[in-house]
């Protein structure tokens, strides 16, 4: 079962996703992670831009983010596409194309 966590960029401290509608989104992220072989998914929040949660798949921190509203509004129908895009960002980075994503 995948470990899904949320952390603050400034200090690395974990925080809880407390939005009531986020539970279904997190279930879908966990299911996606399990079926795609990711044991760890971390969402990083920067204090200066708290609406963006930057995605980390496994050990790879990506130049890809999901909007906070995905969680707060329970937009679970977008999860598969969002996570597939994140996986694509990971593959671009591994291939050396991350400089074009910035």
C-alpha positions in Angstrom: 0.0 0.0 0.0 1.4 3.4 -1.0 2.4 6.0 1.5 0.8 9.3 0.7 2.0 12.3 2.6 1.9 16.1 2.6 4.9 18.2 3.6 5.9 21.9 3.9 8.7 22.9 1.6 10.2 25.3 4.2 10.9 22.7 6.9 9.9 19.3 5.6 7.3 18.9 8.3 4.4 16.7 7.5 0.8 18.1 7.7 -2.6 16.5 7.4 -4.9 17.0 4.4 -8.0 17.9 6.4 -10.5 18.8 3.7 -13.5 16.6 4.1 -13.7 15.9 0.4 -10.1 14.9 0.1 -10.6 11.3 1.4 -11.9 10.1 -2.0 -9.1 11.8 -3.8 -6.5 10.2 -1.6 -8.1 6.8 -2.1 -7.8 7.3 -5.8 -4.2 8.5 -5.6 -3.3 5.4 -3.4 -5.0 3.1 -5.9 -3.2 4.7 -8.8 0.1 4.5 -6.9 -0.3 0.9 -6.1 -1.2 0.0 -9.7 1.7 1.9 -11.0 4.4 0.7 -8.6 5.0 3.8 -6.5 5.4 3.1 -2.8 5.7 6.8 -1.8 3.9 9.9 -3.1 4.6 13.2 -1.4 2.9 16.5 -2.1 5.0 19.5 -1.2 3.5 22.9 -0.2 5.4 26.1 -0.6 4.3 28.8 1.9 4.6 31.5 -0.8 2.3 29.6 -3.2 0.1 27.4 -1.0 -2.4 26.6 -3.7 0.1 24.4 -5.5 1.1 20.9 -4.2 4.3 19.9 -6.0 4.4 16.1 -6.7 7.1 13.7 -5.7 6.8 10.1 -7.0 9.1 7.7 -5.2 12.5 9.5 -4.8 11.9 11.9 -7.6 10.6 15.5 -6.9 9.0 16.7 -10.0 8.4 20.0 -11.8 4.7 19.2 -11.7 2.0 20.3 -9.3 -1.6 19.7 -8.5 -3.9 22.5 -7.4 -5.2 22.5 -3.8 -8.8 22.6 -5.2 -8.3 19.0 -6.4 -8.3 18.0 -2.8 -10.6 20.6 -1.2 -13.3 20.1 -3.8 -12.9 16.4 -4.0 -12.2 16.3 -7.7 -11.4 12.6 -7.7 -12.4 12.2 -11.4 -9.2 14.1 -12.3 -6.8 12.0 -10.2 -5.9 9.4 -12.8 -5.1 12.1 -15.5 -3.2 14.3 -13.0 -1.1 11.4 -11.7 -0.4 10.2 -15.3 0.8 13.7 -16.1 3.1 13.6 -13.1 4.5 10.3 -14.2 5.1 11.9 -17.6 7.0 14.7 -15.9 9.1 12.1 -14.1 9.9 10.3 -17.4 10.9 13.7 -19.1 13.1 14.5 -16.2 14.8 11.1 -16.3 15.4 11.6 -20.1 17.0 15.0 -19.5 14.2 17.1 -20.8 13.2 18.7 -17.4 14.9 22.0 -18.4 12.2 22.4 -21.1 9.4 22.1 -18.5 10.4 25.2 -16.5 
